Amino acid sequence: MRSSLSNRHRFEWPTLFVALSICVGYLTLSWQFERLPLWFAAPCLCVLISWYGSLQHETVHSHPTPWRRVNSWLGSAPISLWIPYPIYRETHLIHHRYRGRTLTDPVTDPESYYLAPGTLARLDPLRRALYRFNDTLLGRLTVGPALTVTRFYAGEARRILRGDQHHVWTWMRHFIGVAVVFAWIVGICRIPAVTYVAWVVYPSISLSMIRSFAEHRADADPRWRTAVVESNWFWGLLFLFNNLHVAHHARPRLPWYALPAEWARMRGSVLAEGADRAGMVFHGGYAEVFRRFLVRPVISVEHPAPTAGR
């Protein structure tokens, strides 16, 4: 605990190095994008945007400097276009409230992939099929970004129509940031907007959804609502070890590079308590997640109501 507290009063150089690497990589790749083959440039830029999403998650949890304004500045570049950073920060901190007692509840957890009980009956057959497909990994990678973005935009539209002026100003600032991104991407780097959205941004959301796909599941016992994917260095670095999600939820103030040691410390007790029986530890990494859930649903579409909010 002492080292964790001391981290709040100093710079976290590994995280700052990640931020610098993403910045240099993004500017360099986008500048050279038209001179490189699409099959190389688009996936590399996609990985960098997904990596930046992991960095944004770190800044939400008060890393890598002692100053919230600096951290927010590091995480607020809208290169993924679709979500304003202040809203992401607000909703993610709500996701961490109450020590897991509301995780996965679609009413109280803004990051839940469940629909509220009874929702499917009100949907047309096409949307019911889409939501069921979205609970497979193949669906999450293909239609998942579109469903997530449209649900998010619909929710934001309802808030603004109800008179939420705070979100109006947040979106206005976000649009200014997006205009700056497009001025760089389209105006200076000469990357067509459709190419950037379709071949870089959309796949980057899919890539990030590999991490979030299996990390939470409804259960009557709050201990078994959060999973761990024990993966290799590539996925660990890309997701800044947020794949060790149990450790992150247990110690959300720990920086990303401290999570492997924290998971090693708590692993024995978590397994002894029955995490394997609950199916919440993937020892085979993301290869196991792909093998088990590529075309099989990882969760039910609707939340099992008896466990909601407990």
C-alpha positions in Angstrom: 0.0 0.0 0.0 2.9 2.4 0.8 4.3 2.1 -2.7 0.8 2.6 -4.2 0.4 5.8 -2.3 3.8 7.1 -3.2 2.9 6.6 -6.8 0.3 9.3 -6.5 3.1 11.8 -5.9 5.5 11.1 -8.7 5.7 10.6 -12.5 5.2 7.1 -13.9 7.9 7.0 -16.5 6.7 3.7 -18.2 3.3 5.2 -18.8 4.8 8.5 -20.1 7.0 6.4 -22.4 3.9 4.6 -23.7 2.3 8.0 -24.3 5.3 9.3 -26.2 5.5 6.1 -28.3 1.9 6.4 -29.3 2.2 10.1 -30.2 5.3 9.6 -32.3 4.0 6.4 -33.9 0.6 7.9 -34.8 2.0 11.1 -36.3 4.7 9.2 -38.2 2.4 6.5 -39.6 -0.4 9.0 -40.5 2.2 11.3 -42.2 3.6 8.4 -44.2 0.2 6.6 -44.7 -0.2 7.3 -48.4 3.4 6.2 -49.1 2.9 2.8 -47.4 0.8 -0.2 -48.6 -2.7 -0.1 -47.0 -2.3 -3.6 -45.7 0.6 -2.4 -43.5 -0.3 1.1 -42.6 -4.0 0.6 -41.7 -3.4 -2.3 -39.2 -0.4 -0.5 -37.6 -2.4 2.7 -37.1 -5.4 0.6 -35.8 -3.1 -1.0 -33.2 -1.8 2.5 -32.1 -5.4 3.8 -31.7 -6.4 0.7 -29.6 -3.2 1.2 -27.5 -4.2 4.8 -27.0 -7.5 3.6 -25.7 -5.6 1.6 -23.1 -3.6 4.7 -22.2 -6.8 6.7 -21.8 -8.0 4.1 -19.3 -4.8 4.7 -17.3 -5.4 8.5 -17.3 -8.9 8.0 -16.0 -7.4 6.2 -13.0 -5.1 9.2 -12.2 -2.0 8.1 -14.1 0.8 8.9 -15.0 1.2 12.3 -13.2 0.0 13.7 -9.9 -2.1 16.2 -11.8 -5.6 15.3 -13.1 -5.6 18.1 -15.7 -2.3 16.9 -17.2 -3.6 13.3 -17.2 -6.8 14.4 -18.9 -4.8 16.3 -21.5 -2.8 13.2 -22.3 -5.9 11.1 -22.7 -8.2 13.5 -24.5 -7.0 13.4 -28.1 -10.1 12.2 -30.1 -8.2 10.1 -32.6 -10.8 7.3 -32.3 -13.5 9.9 -33.1 -16.5 8.4 -31.5 -16.5 9.1 -27.7 -15.7 12.3 -25.9 -13.0 11.7 -23.2 -14.9 13.4 -20.4 -17.9 11.2 -20.9 -15.7 8.1 -21.1 -14.0 9.2 -17.8 -17.4 9.7 -16.1 -18.9 6.4 -17.2 -15.8 4.4 -16.5 -15.6 5.7 -12.9 -19.3 4.8 -12.4 -18.4 1.3 -13.6 -16.0 1.0 -10.7 -18.4 2.1 -8.0 -19.6 0.0 -5.1 -16.8 -2.5 -5.2 -18.4 -4.7 -7.9 -21.9 -4.9 -6.4 -23.5 -3.4 -9.6 -21.1 -4.8 -12.2 -23.0 -6.0 -15.3 -26.3 -4.5 -14.3 -27.5 -2.7 -17.4 -29.3 0.0 -15.3 -26.4 1.0 -13.1 -23.3 -0.2 -15.0 -22.7 1.9 -18.1 -20.2 -0.6 -19.5 -22.5 -3.6 -19.3 -23.1 -5.5 -22.5 -26.4 -6.9 -21.2 -29.8 -5.6 -22.1 -32.4 -5.0 -19.5 -34.8 -7.9 -18.9 -37.7 -7.8 -21.3 -35.9 -5.7 -24.0 -35.7 -8.4 -26.6 -39.5 -8.8 -26.7 -39.8 -5.1 -27.8 -37.2 -5.4 -30.6 -37.8 -6.4 -34.2 -36.4 -9.8 -35.4 -33.4 -8.3 -37.1 -32.2 -6.4 -34.0 -32.8 -9.4 -31.8 -30.6 -11.4 -34.1 -27.9 -8.7 -34.1 -27.8 -8.6 -30.3 -27.6 -12.4 -30.1 -24.8 -12.4 -32.7 -23.0 -9.6 -30.7 -22.6 -11.9 -27.8 -20.3 -14.2 -29.8 -16.7 -13.0 -30.4 -17.2 -13.0 -34.2 -20.2 -10.8 -33.7 -18.5 -8.5 -31.3 -15.6 -8.0 -33.8 -17.9 -7.3 -36.8 -21.2 -5.7 -35.6 -20.1 -4.9 -32.1 -18.6 -1.5 -32.8 -21.6 -0.4 -34.7 -24.0 -1.5 -32.0 -22.0 0.0 -29.2 -21.6 3.4 -31.0 -25.2 3.6 -32.0 -26.5 2.7 -28.5 -24.1 5.3 -27.0 -25.2 8.0 -29.5 -28.9 7.2 -28.8 -28.3 7.5 -25.1 -26.5 10.8 -25.5 -29.2 12.2 -27.8 -31.8 11.4 -25.1 -29.7 13.2 -22.5 -29.3 16.3 -24.6 -33.0 16.4 -25.5 -33.8 16.3 -21.8 -31.7 19.4 -21.4 -28.3 18.2 -20.3 -26.3 21.3 -21.1 -23.1 19.9 -19.6 -23.1 17.2 -22.3 -23.9 19.7 -25.0 -20.7 21.6 -24.2 -18.8 18.4 -23.9 -19.9 17.3 -27.4 -19.1 20.8 -28.8 -15.5 20.6 -27.6 -15.3 17.0 -28.9 -16.4 18.1 -32.4 -13.7 20.8 -32.4 -11.1 18.1 -31.5 -12.5 15.8 -34.2 -12.2 18.6 -36.7 -8.5 19.1 -35.7 -8.0 15.3 -36.2 -9.5 15.4 -39.7 -7.6 18.5 -40.6 -4.4 16.5 -39.9 -5.6 13.2 -41.3 -7.4 14.5 -44.5 -6.0 18.0 -45.0 -2.4 17.4 -44.3 -1.8 13.6 -44.6 -4.2 13.2 -47.5 -5.8 10.1 -46.0 -9.4 9.8 -47.3 -11.9 10.2 -44.4 -13.7 6.9 -45.4 -10.4 5.1 -45.4 -9.6 6.4 -41.9 -13.0 5.5 -40.5 -13.5 2.1 -42.2 -10.0 0.7 -42.2 -8.5 2.3 -39.1 -11.0 3.5 -36.5 -13.7 0.8 -36.9 -11.1 -2.1 -36.6 -9.4 -0.4 -33.7 -12.7 -0.5 -31.8 -13.0 -4.2 -32.7 -9.5 -4.8 -31.4 -10.2 -3.2 -28.1 -13.4 -5.2 -27.8 -11.3 -8.4 -27.8 -10.3 -7.3 -24.3 -13.7 -6.3 -23.0 -15.5 -9.3 -24.6 -15.0 -11.8 -21.7 -14.0 -9.6 -18.8 -17.4 -9.3 -17.0 -20.3 -11.8 -16.6 -23.4 -11.6 -14.4 -23.3 -13.8 -11.3 -25.1 -13.9 -8.0 -21.7 -13.7 -6.3 -20.0 -10.3 -7.1 -16.6 -12.1 -6.9 -17.3 -14.0 -10.1 -18.4 -11.0 -12.2 -14.8 -10.2 -13.3 -12.5 -12.4 -15.3 -8.8 -12.7 -16.0 -7.2 -13.6 -19.4 -3.6 -14.8 -18.8 -2.1 -13.8 -22.1 1.2 -13.1 -23.7 3.3 -9.9 -23.8 1.7 -8.6 -27.0 -1.8 -8.5 -25.6 -0.6 -7.5 -22.2 1.2 -4.5 -23.5 -1.5 -3.6 -26.0 -4.2 -3.6 -23.2 -1.7 -2.4 -20.6 -2.4 -5.5 -18.6 -6.1 -4.7 -18.2 -6.6 -8.3 -19.3 -5.7 -9.1 -15.7 -9.0 -7.5 -14.9 -9.6 -9.0 -11.4 -6.4 -7.4 -10.3 -7.4 -4.1 -11.8 -10.8 -4.1 -10.1 -9.2 -5.2 -6.8 -6.6 -2.4 -6.9 -7.9 0.2 -9.5 -5.2 2.8 -8.5 -2.3 0.5 -9.4 -0.5 1.5 -12.6 -0.6 -0.9 -15.4 3.0 -2.2 -15.0 2.2 -3.2 -11.4 -0.8 -5.4 -12.3 1.2 -8.6 -13.3 2.8 -8.7 -9.8 -0.5 -8.0 -8.1 -2.2 -10.8 -10.1 0.7 -13.2 -9.2 0.2 -12.2 -5.5 -3.6 -12.8 -5.5 -3.8 -15.6 -8.1 -3.5 -18.5 -5.6 -6.3 -17.3 -3.4 -8.6 -16.4 -6.3 -8.2 -19.9 -7.8 -8.6 -21.5 -4.4 -11.9 -19.7 -3.9 -13.3 -21.2 -7.1 -12.5 -18.9 -10.0 -11.8 -21.8 -12.3 -15.1 -23.5 -11.5 -16.9 -20.2 -12.2 -15.1 -20.0 -15.6 -13.5 -16.6 -14.9 -9.9 -17.4 -15.5 -8.7 -18.1 -19.1 -5.3 -19.8 -18.7 -5.0 -20.3 -22.4 -5.1 -16.5 -23.1 -7.0 -15.0 -26.0 -6.5 -18.1 -28.0 -8.8 -19.9 -25.5 -11.3 -17.0 -25.7 -11.4 -17.3 -29.5 -11.6 -21.1 -29.4 -14.5 -21.2 -26.9 -16.6 -18.2 -28.0 -15.9 -17.3 -31.6 -19.4 -18.5 -32.6 -20.8 -19.3 -29.2 -22.3 -16.6 -26.9 -20.2 -15.7 -23.9 -23.2 -14.2 -22.0 -27.0 -14.1 -22.4 -28.4 -11.1 -24.2 -30.7 -10.0 -21.4 -29.3 -9.6 -17.9 -30.5 -12.3 -15.4 -32.7 -10.1 -13.3 -32.3 -11.8 -9.9 -28.6 -10.9 -9.7 -29.0 -7.3 -10.9 -27.6 -4.7 -8.5 -26.6 -7.1 -5.8 
